[in-house]
Amino acid sequence: MPTRQIVFVNKTNDRLTIHSKNGLFVSEISVSRSPVNITCINENSVAVTHNKKPYHIEIINIAKRKIVKSIKASNECYGITHQKGKLIYYETGRGIQTTDIADESSTTAIVTIDDKQQWNYVTSSKDKIYHTSDESNTVTCYTVTGQKIWEYKDVSMLRSIRGVTIDNDSNVYVVSLGGNYVVVLSPDGKNARRLLEGSGILIPFGIHFDKVNKILLVNNFQGTALLYNIK
């Protein structure tokens, strides 16, 4: 968050937990069942996906600690990101979707993926969309209109991948749940290397790069969060 607070999804207990930049617990907010992923909209608001019925995306005001809007979906929703007043998210059976926050009736498909893949994540940066597929273990970069720019696949490197984030130089960071490490891809998707093996990462799901302070946050399934300085 721009306020330097860190907001986590607690899927087990259907809550968001809010912590200070130093990791101290601040508060929590109850949400609908089975929250999955979160993205920052502005200094006060976040959007949260869910993968249990009723399928929807919730807009939550962190300052007021309440749900202010619910956007309907047809299926389970997983990764989500925010760009220029629009939410971009992955919906099972439909693919990468986008909806205008102010006018939710304008939901459209960016990339159609009509099978039942789950645990796909997305992020966006500099008019590009990045998508991870757990089933095919691929990272794909698209234009904001859905044209594929590049795709990276290496089963020895990408194993049960989850969250994705981008740094200031357009390097792509992906967590490998199956390998307990982070993979960093070059901006053109041609080169990859492992990072942070044996550094406390265990069953990682979430990842976020703070572009202001150049800090990488990795969130493990059990609830621990780790911060790394990236130089």
C-alpha positions as CSV (number, residue, x, y, z in Angstrom):
1,M,0.0,0.0,0.0
2,P,1.2,3.6,-0.6
3,T,0.7,4.1,3.2
4,R,3.6,1.5,3.7
5,Q,1.2,-0.9,5.3
6,I,1.2,-4.5,4.2
7,V,-2.2,-6.3,3.6
8,F,-2.4,-10.1,3.5
9,V,-5.1,-12.5,2.5
10,N,-6.0,-15.0,5.2
11,K,-7.8,-17.7,3.2
12,T,-8.4,-20.1,6.1
13,N,-10.2,-17.5,8.3
14,D,-11.8,-15.4,5.6
15,R,-10.0,-12.2,6.6
16,L,-7.5,-9.5,5.5
17,T,-4.8,-8.9,8.0
18,I,-3.0,-5.5,8.0
19,H,0.5,-5.0,9.2
20,S,2.9,-2.1,9.6
21,K,5.9,-1.8,7.3
22,N,7.9,-3.5,10.2
23,G,5.6,-6.5,10.2
24,L,3.6,-5.5,13.4
25,F,-0.1,-6.5,13.4
26,V,-2.4,-3.5,13.0
27,S,-5.9,-4.8,12.4
28,E,-8.0,-7.3,10.4
29,I,-11.1,-7.1,8.2
30,S,-13.6,-9.9,7.6
31,V,-14.4,-10.7,4.0
32,S,-16.5,-13.2,2.1
33,R,-15.4,-16.9,2.1
34,S,-12.2,-18.1,0.5
35,P,-10.3,-15.0,-0.5
36,V,-7.3,-15.8,-2.8
37,N,-5.4,-12.8,-4.1
38,I,-5.3,-9.1,-3.5
39,T,-4.3,-5.9,-5.4
40,C,-3.9,-2.3,-4.3
41,I,-6.2,0.2,-6.0
42,N,-5.3,3.4,-4.1
43,E,-4.0,4.4,-0.7
44,N,-7.3,3.3,0.9
45,S,-8.7,0.5,-1.2
46,V,-7.9,-3.0,-2.3
47,A,-9.6,-5.6,-4.5
48,V,-9.8,-9.3,-3.5
49,T,-10.6,-12.4,-5.5
50,H,-12.4,-15.5,-4.2
51,N,-12.6,-19.1,-5.4
52,K,-15.7,-20.2,-3.7
53,K,-19.4,-19.4,-4.4
54,P,-20.7,-16.8,-4.7
55,Y,-18.0,-16.0,-7.2
56,H,-17.1,-12.3,-7.1
57,I,-14.4,-9.7,-6.5
58,E,-14.7,-7.5,-3.5
59,I,-13.5,-3.9,-3.3
60,I,-12.6,-3.1,0.3
61,N,-11.9,0.3,1.9
62,I,-9.0,-0.4,4.3
63,A,-9.3,2.9,6.2
64,K,-13.0,2.3,6.9
65,R,-12.5,-1.4,7.3
66,K,-15.5,-2.4,5.2
67,I,-16.6,-3.9,1.8
68,V,-17.7,-1.1,-0.5
69,K,-18.5,-3.0,-3.7
70,S,-18.9,-6.6,-5.0
71,I,-18.3,-7.4,-8.7
72,K,-19.9,-10.6,-9.9
73,A,-18.0,-13.3,-11.6
74,S,-19.1,-16.6,-13.3
75,N,-16.4,-18.9,-11.9
76,E,-13.5,-19.1,-9.5
77,C,-11.1,-16.1,-9.5
78,Y,-7.4,-16.2,-8.7
79,G,-4.7,-13.6,-9.6
80,I,-5.6,-9.9,-9.8
81,T,-3.9,-6.6,-10.6
82,H,-5.0,-3.0,-11.0
83,Q,-4.1,-0.7,-13.9
84,K,-5.5,2.7,-14.9
85,G,-8.9,2.3,-13.2
86,K,-9.4,-1.3,-14.4
87,L,-9.0,-4.6,-12.7
88,I,-7.3,-7.4,-14.6
89,Y,-7.9,-10.9,-13.2
90,Y,-7.8,-14.6,-14.0
91,E,-11.1,-16.4,-14.0
92,T,-11.3,-20.2,-14.3
93,G,-12.9,-21.3,-17.6
94,R,-12.7,-17.8,-19.1
95,G,-9.1,-16.7,-18.8
96,I,-7.7,-13.2,-18.3
97,Q,-10.6,-10.7,-17.8
98,T,-10.7,-6.9,-17.3
99,T,-13.4,-4.8,-15.8
100,D,-13.8,-1.1,-15.1
101,I,-14.1,-0.4,-11.4
102,A,-16.5,2.5,-12.0
103,D,-18.6,0.6,-14.5
104,E,-18.4,-3.1,-13.8
105,S,-20.8,-4.0,-16.6
106,S,-18.0,-3.5,-19.1
107,T,-16.1,-6.7,-18.3
108,T,-14.3,-8.1,-21.4
109,A,-11.9,-10.9,-22.1
110,I,-8.3,-10.1,-22.8
111,V,-7.0,-13.6,-23.2
112,T,-9.5,-16.5,-23.5
113,I,-8.5,-19.7,-21.7
114,D,-11.5,-22.0,-21.7
115,D,-10.2,-25.0,-19.7
116,K,-10.5,-25.3,-15.9
117,Q,-7.0,-24.2,-14.9
118,Q,-6.8,-23.0,-11.3
119,W,-4.2,-21.0,-9.4
120,N,-3.2,-18.8,-12.3
121,Y,-1.8,-15.4,-11.3
122,V,-1.5,-12.1,-13.2
123,T,0.3,-8.7,-12.8
124,S,0.8,-5.7,-15.0
125,S,3.5,-3.2,-15.7
126,K,4.2,-0.6,-18.4
127,D,1.3,-1.6,-20.6
128,K,2.1,-5.3,-20.4
129,I,0.3,-8.2,-18.6
130,Y,2.2,-11.1,-17.1
131,H,0.4,-14.5,-16.5
132,T,1.6,-17.6,-14.7
133,S,0.0,-21.0,-15.3
134,D,0.4,-23.6,-12.6
135,E,-0.9,-26.4,-14.9
136,S,1.5,-25.8,-17.8
137,N,4.3,-24.1,-15.7
138,T,4.6,-21.2,-18.1
139,V,5.1,-17.5,-17.7
140,T,3.5,-15.5,-20.6
141,C,3.8,-11.8,-21.4
142,Y,1.0,-10.1,-23.3
143,T,0.1,-6.6,-24.5
144,V,-2.8,-5.0,-22.6
145,T,-5.0,-6.1,-25.5
146,G,-4.0,-9.7,-25.3
147,Q,-1.3,-10.2,-28.0
148,K,1.3,-12.6,-26.9
149,I,4.8,-11.1,-26.7
150,W,6.8,-14.0,-25.3
151,E,6.3,-17.2,-23.3
152,Y,8.8,-18.9,-21.0
153,K,8.6,-22.6,-20.1
154,D,11.2,-24.8,-18.4
155,V,9.9,-27.5,-16.1
156,S,13.3,-27.8,-14.4
157,M,13.0,-24.2,-13.4
158,L,9.3,-23.5,-13.0
159,R,7.7,-26.0,-10.7
160,S,4.1,-25.4,-9.5
161,I,4.4,-21.6,-9.9
162,R,2.1,-19.1,-8.3
163,G,2.5,-15.3,-7.8
164,V,4.3,-13.0,-10.2
165,T,5.7,-9.4,-9.8
166,I,7.8,-7.0,-11.8
167,D,10.7,-4.7,-10.8
168,N,11.7,-1.3,-12.0
169,D,13.8,-2.7,-14.8
170,S,10.9,-5.0,-16.1
171,N,12.5,-8.2,-14.7
172,V,9.9,-10.8,-13.8
173,Y,9.8,-12.6,-10.5
174,V,7.8,-15.8,-10.0
175,V,7.5,-18.0,-6.9
176,S,8.0,-21.7,-7.4
177,L,5.9,-23.6,-4.8
178,G,7.3,-26.9,-6.0
179,G,10.9,-25.7,-5.6
180,N,10.8,-23.3,-2.7
181,Y,12.6,-20.5,-4.4
182,V,12.1,-17.5,-6.6
183,V,12.7,-17.4,-10.4
184,V,13.7,-14.2,-12.0
185,L,13.2,-13.8,-15.8
186,S,14.8,-11.2,-18.1
187,P,12.5,-8.6,-19.6
188,D,12.4,-10.4,-22.9
189,G,11.7,-13.8,-21.3
190,K,14.8,-15.4,-22.8
191,N,16.8,-15.9,-19.6
192,A,16.0,-17.2,-16.1
193,R,17.8,-17.9,-12.9
194,R,16.9,-19.1,-9.4
195,L,17.0,-16.8,-6.4
196,L,16.8,-17.2,-2.6
197,E,17.1,-20.9,-2.4
198,G,17.5,-22.0,1.2
199,S,16.6,-18.6,2.5
200,G,13.4,-19.4,4.4
201,I,11.1,-19.7,1.5
202,L,8.7,-22.7,2.0
203,I,5.6,-23.4,-0.1
204,P,5.5,-19.8,-1.4
205,F,2.3,-18.4,-2.9
206,G,2.5,-14.6,-3.0
207,I,5.2,-12.2,-4.2
208,H,5.3,-8.4,-4.5
209,F,8.1,-6.0,-5.5
210,D,8.1,-2.6,-3.8
211,K,9.4,-0.4,-6.6
212,V,9.9,2.6,-4.4
213,N,12.1,0.9,-1.8
214,K,13.3,-2.0,-4.0
215,I,12.2,-4.6,-1.5
216,L,10.9,-8.0,-2.5
217,L,8.2,-9.6,-0.3
218,V,7.5,-13.3,-0.5
219,N,4.6,-14.9,1.4
220,N,4.7,-18.5,2.4
221,F,1.6,-20.7,2.6
222,Q,1.9,-21.1,6.4
223,G,1.6,-17.4,6.9
224,T,5.2,-16.2,7.2
225,A,6.3,-13.3,5.1
226,L,9.9,-12.5,4.1
227,L,11.4,-9.3,2.9
228,Y,14.5,-9.1,0.8
229,N,16.5,-6.1,-0.4
230,I,17.0,-6.3,-4.2
231,K,20.0,-4.6,-5.7
